């Protein structure tokens, strides 16, 4: 295979940043996939005199290690690291050569302190936008700690392993042949799974914040940046940096940026936030909030953070259908992401629950891969834009079932079908299929607030005033967790800024 000119030009610029000689140690057979990997490696090796290629025996063919010349390596790619994984490949090259990974010093020290050997394998699809986060995190661990090895396994080239291990969602990480993790995880979350959670004692010296933001999506980052720019002590409690934006593949309505992708946007936003002295406490989940003399935010690990004002920007999550089988078969056929997991259902029958824009878009994405796609819509008519409905109607392998209620997702070890009720006739029907993609909208991440004094509306949204303040003076909220009329990234950013300005105004008037 040949890389296009634009990709080669970009790669050439990165190869100039190599800090030492690097060797590709390839394990190849005579099959077509091995030929593709060999061509790929030879093409890249020819681009720099700091790269070389040699051949060894590894567990999988085709696969290759990236090693500093004369040293052992724990960074392995099985298959072609293209698509979303091309960035993982480039970063691995640079980090193996000696360039420091862009992660916090505290995380680097935690990784280096791991004393037990770990051998990780991450199964990915090249269309998965969540997979690179996990691949890159585990590659960093393998670069920093010689006791850790990591192999990215491209599911398309190793379909037999996907079938044997019954992998129905990516990324899925195995450790010594035992499933270790599934879904998007940050490097902080992966380290915690190895070393255990942070102690509450680690938060004892935080002092009193002027503004404490709970949440790490567009609203939370906007609020933190605006607060920090006022010169006041600002902290962020972040469970998963980026929130639901990390699941957004294409963003075409960010004014001034005709096209970007969720992970890329959040990487830029995080870089912006780190330009300011914001205390970002990652992988921490808020348990409750209360107001005494100061506002107190209690974390799941028992730590209590004190602040003069708080901004709740906890976002929203995928809404569940809440039928039998949905949680039992999560990652075993039930998923939310057609981009990530769609390739795992190539040639299979699948269902999409939901007939709004996201549901019909998912059906259209899946139609090019799956044998047949069934769309189940509860209402008598679809809510999707007419242009999407027209496109769906053009596909012979998309069947739209309207006015039906999902009753159960069936299976034994993984999904084998879905049962639904025709709401007009009350008759029950069953479809034999292997995948179910749930696309029925979002719900605010506000369950943890139900036992607090923070007011919620009937949809569980935090109610706020024109200054983004809740019913409790000093506690503000912004973004998709609030009762804002529209849920958009740009609106969340604006609301976060408003909340920070509201909090600052509140502070100076106390």
C-alpha positions as CSV (number, residue, x, y, z in Angstrom):
1,X,0.0,0.0,0.0
2,X,1.1,3.6,-0.6
3,X,0.5,6.6,1.6
4,X,-0.9,9.6,-0.1
5,X,1.3,12.7,-0.6
6,X,-0.3,14.8,2.2
7,X,0.1,12.0,4.7
8,X,3.7,11.5,3.7
9,X,4.5,15.2,4.0
10,X,3.0,15.3,7.5
11,X,4.8,12.1,8.5
12,X,8.1,13.5,7.1
13,X,7.8,16.5,9.5
14,X,7.3,14.2,12.4
15,X,10.2,11.9,11.5
16,X,12.5,14.9,11.7
17,X,11.6,15.0,15.5
18,X,13.0,11.5,16.1
19,X,15.6,11.7,18.9
20,X,17.4,8.4,18.2
21,X,17.6,5.5,15.8
22,X,14.5,3.4,15.8
23,X,14.1,-0.1,14.3
24,X,10.9,-1.8,13.2
25,X,11.1,-5.5,14.2
26,X,8.6,-7.2,12.0
27,X,7.0,-10.7,12.2
28,X,5.6,-11.5,8.8
29,X,4.1,-14.4,6.8
30,X,3.4,-14.8,3.1
31,X,-0.3,-13.8,3.3
32,X,-1.7,-10.6,1.7
33,X,-1.9,-8.9,5.1
34,X,1.7,-9.5,5.8
35,X,2.6,-8.0,2.4
36,X,0.6,-4.9,3.2
37,X,2.4,-4.5,6.5
38,X,5.8,-5.1,4.9
39,X,5.0,-2.5,2.2
40,X,3.9,0.0,4.8
41,X,7.0,-0.4,6.9
42,X,9.4,-0.3,4.0
43,X,7.7,2.9,2.7
44,X,8.2,4.6,6.0
45,X,11.7,3.3,6.6
46,X,12.8,4.8,3.3
47,X,11.7,8.3,4.6
48,X,14.4,8.6,7.3
49,X,17.9,7.4,7.9
50,X,17.0,7.0,11.5
51,X,14.7,4.2,10.7
52,X,15.5,0.6,9.9
53,X,13.6,-2.7,9.4
54,X,14.5,-6.2,10.6
55,X,12.6,-9.4,10.9
56,X,11.9,-11.4,14.0
57,X,9.3,-14.0,15.3
58,X,6.4,-12.7,17.3
59,X,3.2,-14.3,18.5
60,X,1.1,-12.8,15.6
61,X,1.8,-12.4,11.9
62,X,1.7,-9.7,10.7
63,X,2.9,-7.6,13.6
64,X,5.9,-5.4,14.5
65,X,7.6,-3.9,17.4
66,X,8.9,-0.3,17.5
67,X,12.2,-0.4,19.4
68,X,15.1,2.0,20.0
69,X,18.0,0.5,18.2
70,X,19.9,-1.9,20.5
71,X,17.2,-2.0,23.1
72,X,14.1,-4.1,23.9
73,X,10.6,-2.8,23.4
74,X,7.2,-3.4,24.7
75,X,5.3,-1.5,22.0
76,X,3.8,-3.8,19.4
77,X,1.3,-3.2,16.5
78,X,-0.5,-6.3,15.1
79,X,-1.9,-5.3,11.8
80,X,-1.9,-1.9,10.0
81,X,-2.1,1.2,12.3
82,X,-4.0,3.3,9.9
83,X,-7.3,5.3,10.2
84,X,-7.6,6.7,13.7
85,X,-4.6,4.6,14.8
86,X,-2.1,6.3,12.5
87,X,-1.6,9.0,15.2
88,X,-1.0,6.2,17.7
89,X,1.7,4.9,15.4
90,X,3.4,8.3,15.0
91,X,3.3,9.0,18.7
92,X,4.8,5.6,19.5
93,X,7.6,6.2,17.1
94,X,8.5,9.6,18.7
95,X,8.1,8.3,22.3
96,X,10.2,5.2,21.7
97,X,12.9,7.4,20.2
98,X,13.1,9.4,23.4
99,X,10.6,12.2,23.1
100,X,8.7,12.7,26.5
101,X,5.0,11.9,26.4
102,X,2.7,14.8,27.1
103,X,1.2,13.6,30.4
104,X,1.4,14.9,33.9
105,X,4.5,14.3,35.9
106,X,2.5,12.6,38.7
107,X,1.1,10.0,36.2
108,X,4.6,9.4,34.8
109,X,5.9,8.7,38.4
110,X,2.9,6.4,39.1
111,X,3.6,4.4,35.9
112,X,7.3,4.1,36.7
113,X,6.5,2.9,40.2
114,X,4.5,-0.1,39.0
115,X,6.5,-3.2,40.1
116,X,4.5,-6.1,38.7
117,X,4.8,-7.2,35.0
118,X,1.7,-6.5,32.8
119,X,1.1,-7.7,29.2
120,X,-1.8,-5.8,27.6
121,X,-3.6,-6.3,24.3
122,X,-6.0,-3.8,22.9
123,X,-8.4,-4.9,20.2
124,X,-9.4,-1.9,18.0
125,X,-11.2,-1.1,14.7
126,X,-9.6,1.6,12.5
127,X,-12.9,3.6,12.4
128,X,-13.0,3.8,16.2
129,X,-12.4,7.3,17.5
130,X,-12.3,6.1,21.1
131,X,-9.6,3.5,20.6
132,X,-6.6,5.7,20.1
133,X,-6.9,7.1,23.7
134,X,-6.5,3.6,25.1
135,X,-3.8,2.5,22.6
136,X,-1.8,5.7,23.2
137,X,-2.1,5.5,27.0
138,X,-0.9,1.8,27.2
139,X,1.9,2.5,24.7
140,X,3.1,5.3,27.0
141,X,3.1,2.9,29.9
142,X,5.1,0.4,27.8
143,X,7.6,3.1,26.9
144,X,8.0,4.3,30.5
145,X,8.1,1.0,32.3
146,X,10.0,-2.0,31.0
147,X,7.7,-4.4,33.0
148,X,4.8,-3.4,30.7
149,X,4.1,-4.5,27.2
150,X,1.3,-3.5,24.9
151,X,0.0,-4.8,21.6
152,X,-2.6,-3.0,19.5
153,X,-4.6,-5.7,17.6
154,X,-6.4,-4.5,14.5
155,X,-9.6,-6.4,14.5
156,X,-10.0,-6.4,10.7
157,X,-6.8,-8.4,10.2
158,X,-7.4,-10.7,13.3
159,X,-11.1,-11.4,12.9
160,X,-10.5,-15.0,14.1
161,X,-9.4,-13.6,17.5
162,X,-12.4,-11.2,17.6
163,X,-14.7,-14.2,17.1
164,X,-12.9,-16.5,19.5
165,X,-12.8,-14.0,22.3
166,X,-16.4,-12.8,21.4
167,X,-15.4,-9.2,21.3
168,X,-18.4,-7.1,20.4
169,X,-17.2,-3.6,21.3
170,X,-14.0,-1.7,20.9
171,X,-11.6,-0.8,22.4
172,X,-11.4,-4.0,24.5
173,X,-8.3,-4.6,26.5
174,X,-7.0,-8.0,27.7
175,X,-4.3,-8.6,30.3
176,X,-2.8,-12.1,30.2
177,X,-5.8,-13.4,28.2
178,X,-8.3,-12.0,30.7
179,X,-10.6,-9.0,29.8
180,X,-9.2,-6.0,31.7
181,X,-11.2,-3.1,30.4
182,X,-13.7,-2.1,27.6
183,X,-14.6,1.3,26.2
184,X,-12.9,4.6,26.2
185,X,-10.5,5.1,29.2
186,X,-8.0,7.8,30.0
187,X,-4.5,7.1,31.1
188,X,-5.5,8.1,34.6
189,X,-8.3,5.6,34.7
190,X,-6.0,2.8,33.3
191,X,-3.3,3.6,35.9
192,X,-5.9,3.5,38.6
193,X,-7.2,0.1,37.5
194,X,-3.6,-1.2,38.0
195,X,-2.5,0.7,41.1
196,X,-5.9,1.3,42.8
197,X,-7.7,4.6,43.4
198,X,-6.1,7.8,44.9
199,X,-6.4,8.1,48.6
200,X,-8.5,10.9,50.1
201,X,-5.4,12.0,52.0
202,X,-3.9,13.2,48.7
203,X,-6.5,16.0,48.7
204,X,-5.9,17.3,52.2
205,X,-3.7,20.2,51.2
206,X,-5.9,21.7,48.4
207,X,-6.9,24.6,50.5
208,X,-10.0,26.7,49.7
209,X,-10.9,27.4,46.0
210,X,-12.5,30.5,44.8
211,X,-14.2,28.6,42.0
212,X,-14.5,24.8,41.8
213,X,-15.8,23.4,38.5
214,X,-17.3,19.9,38.5
215,X,-17.0,18.5,35.0
216,X,-14.5,18.4,32.2
217,X,-16.4,19.0,29.0
218,X,-16.8,22.2,26.9
219,X,-18.9,24.0,29.6
220,X,-16.5,23.0,32.4
221,X,-13.4,24.0,30.6
222,X,-14.9,27.3,29.4
223,X,-15.9,28.1,33.0
224,X,-12.5,27.2,34.4
225,X,-10.6,29.2,31.8
226,X,-12.8,32.3,32.3
227,X,-12.4,32.0,36.1
228,X,-8.6,31.5,36.0
229,X,-8.3,34.5,33.8
230,X,-9.8,36.6,36.6
231,X,-6.7,35.6,38.7
232,X,-8.7,33.6,41.3
233,X,-8.0,30.2,42.6
234,X,-9.7,27.7,40.3
235,X,-10.0,23.9,40.5
236,X,-11.6,21.3,38.3
237,X,-13.0,17.9,39.4
238,X,-13.1,15.8,36.2
239,X,-14.3,12.2,36.0
240,X,-13.7,11.8,32.2
241,X,-12.0,14.7,30.4
242,X,-14.1,15.8,27.4
243,X,-17.4,14.1,28.3
244,X,-19.7,13.2,25.5
245,X,-17.8,15.3,23.0
246,X,-15.3,12.5,22.9
247,X,-18.0,10.4,21.2
248,X,-18.6,13.1,18.5
249,X,-16.9,12.2,15.3
250,X,-17.7,15.1,13.0
251,X,-18.3,18.7,14.2
252,X,-19.2,21.1,11.5
253,X,-21.0,23.8,13.4
254,X,-18.2,25.2,15.5
255,X,-18.1,28.8,14.3
256,X,-14.8,29.6,12.7
257,X,-13.8,26.0,12.4
258,X,-15.6,24.4,9.4
259,X,-14.7,20.8,10.5
260,X,-13.1,19.2,13.5
261,X,-13.6,16.0,15.5
262,X,-14.5,15.6,19.2
263,X,-11.3,14.2,20.5
264,X,-9.2,16.7,18.6
265,X,-11.4,19.6,19.8
266,X,-11.1,18.4,23.5
267,X,-7.3,18.0,23.1
268,X,-7.1,21.7,22.0
269,X,-9.4,22.7,24.8
270,X,-7.3,20.8,27.4
271,X,-4.1,22.4,26.1
272,X,-5.8,25.8,26.4
273,X,-6.9,25.1,30.0
274,X,-3.3,24.0,30.9
275,X,-2.1,27.5,29.9
276,X,-3.6,28.7,33.2
277,X,-2.9,27.7,36.9
278,X,-6.0,25.5,37.1
279,X,-5.8,22.6,39.6
280,X,-7.2,19.8,37.3
281,X,-8.1,16.7,39.4
282,X,-8.7,14.0,36.9
283,X,-10.5,10.7,37.3
284,X,-12.4,12.0,40.3
285,X,-16.1,11.6,40.7
286,X,-18.3,14.0,42.8
287,X,-20.6,12.2,45.3
288,X,-22.5,15.1,46.8
289,X,-22.5,18.9,47.2
290,X,-23.6,21.0,50.2
291,X,-23.4,24.5,51.4
292,X,-22.3,25.3,55.0
293,X,-20.0,28.3,55.7
294,X,-18.3,27.3,52.5
295,X,-19.5,25.1,49.7
296,X,-18.3,21.5,50.1
297,X,-17.9,19.0,47.3
298,X,-17.4,15.4,48.5
299,X,-15.7,13.0,46.2
300,X,-16.4,9.2,45.9
301,X,-13.1,8.5,47.6
302,X,-14.2,10.5,50.7
303,X,-12.1,13.6,50.1
304,X,-13.9,16.9,50.7
305,X,-13.0,19.9,48.7
306,X,-14.0,23.4,50.0
307,X,-14.8,26.4,47.7
308,X,-16.4,29.8,47.8
309,X,-18.4,29.1,44.6
310,X,-19.0,26.0,42.5
311,X,-19.9,25.5,38.9
312,X,-21.7,22.2,38.0
313,X,-20.9,21.2,34.4
314,X,-21.4,17.5,34.5
315,X,-23.0,17.1,31.1
316,X,-25.2,14.3,29.9
317,X,-25.0,10.6,29.0
318,X,-26.8,8.2,26.6
319,X,-30.3,7.5,27.6
320,X,-31.0,3.8,28.2
321,X,-34.1,1.9,26.9
322,X,-34.3,0.2,30.3
323,X,-35.5,-3.2,29.1
324,X,-34.3,-6.6,30.1
325,X,-31.0,-7.6,28.5
326,X,-29.8,-4.0,27.9
327,X,-27.2,-3.9,30.7
328,X,-26.6,-7.7,30.7
329,X,-25.4,-7.6,27.1
330,X,-23.6,-4.2,27.3
331,X,-20.4,-4.6,25.2
332,X,-21.7,-8.1,24.2
333,X,-23.9,-6.8,21.4
334,X,-25.5,-3.7,23.0
335,X,-23.6,-0.5,22.3
336,X,-24.1,3.2,21.5
337,X,-21.4,3.9,19.0
338,X,-21.8,2.8,15.3
339,X,-18.5,4.4,14.3
340,X,-16.5,2.4,16.9
341,X,-18.3,-0.9,17.0
342,X,-20.0,-1.0,13.5
343,X,-17.1,-2.9,11.8
344,X,-17.5,-5.7,14.4
345,X,-20.9,-6.4,12.9
346,X,-19.9,-6.6,9.3
347,X,-22.3,-9.0,7.5
348,X,-24.5,-9.4,10.5
349,X,-28.1,-8.3,11.3
350,X,-28.4,-5.4,13.7
351,X,-31.0,-3.1,15.2
352,X,-31.0,0.6,15.9
353,X,-33.3,1.8,18.7
354,X,-34.4,5.3,17.9
355,X,-35.7,7.1,14.9
356,X,-34.3,10.6,15.5
357,X,-31.4,12.1,13.7
358,X,-28.8,10.1,15.6
359,X,-30.7,6.9,15.1
360,X,-31.1,7.3,11.3
361,X,-27.5,8.5,10.9
362,X,-26.4,5.3,12.8
363,X,-28.6,3.2,10.5
364,X,-27.0,4.8,7.4
365,X,-23.5,4.3,8.8
366,X,-24.3,0.6,9.5
367,X,-26.0,-0.1,6.2
368,X,-22.6,-0.2,4.4
369,X,-21.3,-2.9,6.8
370,X,-24.2,-4.9,8.2
371,X,-26.3,-7.5,6.4
372,X,-29.5,-5.8,7.5
373,X,-30.4,-2.9,9.7
374,X,-33.7,-2.7,11.6
375,X,-34.7,0.7,13.0
376,X,-37.2,0.6,15.9
377,X,-39.1,3.8,16.6
378,X,-41.5,4.1,19.5
379,X,-43.6,6.9,17.9
380,X,-45.9,6.6,14.9
381,X,-43.6,8.8,12.8
382,X,-39.8,9.3,12.7
383,X,-38.4,12.5,14.2
384,X,-35.3,12.5,11.9
385,X,-34.8,15.2,9.3
386,X,-36.6,14.3,6.1
387,X,-33.3,14.3,4.1
388,X,-32.1,11.5,6.4
389,X,-35.3,9.6,6.1
390,X,-35.1,9.8,2.3
391,X,-31.6,8.5,2.3
392,X,-32.6,5.6,4.6
393,X,-35.5,4.7,2.4
394,X,-33.0,4.3,-0.5
395,X,-31.2,1.4,1.2
396,X,-32.7,-2.0,0.6
397,X,-31.0,-3.3,3.7
398,X,-32.7,-0.8,6.1
399,X,-36.1,-1.7,7.5
400,X,-37.9,1.0,9.6
401,X,-40.4,-0.2,12.1
402,X,-42.5,2.6,13.5
403,X,-44.9,2.7,16.5
404,X,-43.1,-0.2,18.2
405,X,-42.0,-0.6,21.8
406,X,-38.8,-2.6,22.6
407,X,-39.7,-5.3,25.1
408,X,-36.4,-7.2,25.6
409,X,-32.9,-7.8,24.2
410,X,-32.4,-11.5,24.2
411,X,-29.3,-13.7,24.3
412,X,-27.3,-16.2,26.4
413,X,-23.7,-15.0,26.5
414,X,-24.2,-12.3,23.8
415,X,-27.1,-10.7,21.9
416,X,-29.1,-13.1,19.7
417,X,-32.2,-11.0,19.1
418,X,-34.7,-8.3,20.1
419,X,-38.4,-8.6,21.0
420,X,-40.8,-5.7,20.4
421,X,-44.5,-5.0,20.6
422,X,-46.5,-3.4,17.7
423,X,-48.3,-0.6,19.6
424,X,-51.2,-0.6,17.1
425,X,-52.0,-4.3,17.3
426,X,-50.4,-5.1,20.7
427,X,-48.7,-8.1,18.9
428,X,-45.3,-9.2,20.0
429,X,-42.6,-9.9,17.4
430,X,-39.0,-11.1,17.6
431,X,-36.0,-10.4,15.3
432,X,-33.0,-12.6,15.3
433,X,-29.9,-10.4,15.2
434,X,-26.4,-9.9,16.8
435,X,-26.1,-6.2,17.6
436,X,-28.3,-3.5,19.1
437,X,-27.3,0.2,18.8
438,X,-29.2,2.4,21.3
439,X,-29.8,6.0,20.0
440,X,-32.6,7.6,22.0
441,X,-31.1,10.8,23.2
442,X,-29.4,11.9,26.3
443,X,-30.1,12.4,30.0
444,X,-28.4,14.8,32.4
445,X,-25.8,13.4,34.8
446,X,-27.7,14.6,37.8
447,X,-28.6,11.5,39.8
448,X,-26.0,12.4,42.4
449,X,-27.8,15.7,43.0
450,X,-31.2,14.2,43.8
451,X,-30.5,14.0,47.5
452,X,-29.0,17.5,47.7
453,X,-30.8,20.9,47.8
454,X,-29.9,21.7,44.2
455,X,-33.2,22.1,42.4
456,X,-33.9,19.9,39.4
457,X,-36.8,20.0,36.9
458,X,-38.9,17.0,36.0
459,X,-36.3,15.9,33.4
460,X,-33.6,15.9,36.0
461,X,-32.0,19.1,34.6
462,X,-30.4,21.6,36.9
463,X,-32.5,24.8,36.9
464,X,-30.5,28.0,36.5
465,X,-31.2,31.8,36.2
466,X,-29.8,34.2,33.6
467,X,-26.5,34.3,35.4
468,X,-26.3,30.4,35.4
469,X,-26.9,30.4,39.2
470,X,-28.9,27.6,40.8
471,X,-31.4,28.0,43.6
472,X,-28.4,27.9,46.0
473,X,-26.5,31.2,46.1
474,X,-22.9,30.5,45.1
475,X,-23.6,27.3,43.2
476,X,-23.8,27.7,39.4
477,X,-24.4,25.3,36.6
478,X,-23.7,25.2,32.8
479,X,-24.1,23.0,29.8
480,X,-26.2,19.9,28.9
481,X,-26.9,19.1,32.6
482,X,-29.0,22.3,32.9
483,X,-32.4,23.4,31.6
484,X,-31.0,25.3,28.7
485,X,-33.3,25.2,25.7
486,X,-30.7,23.8,23.3
487,X,-27.9,21.3,23.8
488,X,-24.9,22.3,21.6
489,X,-21.2,22.5,22.2
490,X,-21.0,26.2,21.4
491,X,-23.9,26.9,23.7
492,X,-22.3,24.9,26.5
493,X,-19.1,26.9,26.1
494,X,-21.0,30.2,26.3
495,X,-22.9,29.0,29.3
496,X,-19.7,28.0,31.0
497,X,-18.3,31.5,30.4
498,X,-21.5,33.0,31.8
499,X,-21.3,30.8,34.9
500,X,-17.7,31.8,35.6
501,X,-18.6,35.5,35.2
502,X,-21.6,35.0,37.4
503,X,-19.4,33.3,40.0
504,X,-16.9,36.1,39.9
505,X,-19.6,38.7,40.2
506,X,-21.0,36.8,43.2
507,X,-17.6,36.7,44.9
508,X,-16.8,40.4,44.6
509,X,-20.2,41.3,46.1
510,X,-19.9,39.1,49.1
